[in-house]
């Protein structure tokens, strides 16, 4: 019988994927542009802060698309 490598987990949303990556590898680079970078923990904190701002602005229960 063939064996296959473990596949990455399937996530319900991108937010769930980010939360898992931040939990597993908080200090790994998530985003990089030139000499600047953010770790998964820093990125998660930015996303959480932005989500809190949207909620404060009245976006409760809504889906929000950023373009």
Rosetta blueprint (number, residue, H / E / L):
1 X L
2 X L
3 X L
4 X L
5 X L
6 X L
7 X L
8 X L
9 X L
10 X L
11 X L
12 X L
13 X L
14 X H
15 X H
16 X H
17 X H
18 X H
19 X H
20 X H
21 X H
22 X H
23 X H
24 X H
25 X L
26 X L
27 X L
28 X L
29 X E
30 X E
31 X E
32 X E
33 X E
34 X L
35 X L
36 X E
37 X E
38 X E
39 X E
40 X H
41 X H
42 X H
43 X H
44 X H
45 X H
46 X H
47 X H
48 X H
49 X H
50 X H
51 X H
52 X H
53 X H
54 X H
55 X H
56 X H
57 X L
58 X L
59 X L
60 X L
61 X L
62 X L
63 X L
64 X L
65 X L
66 X L
67 X L
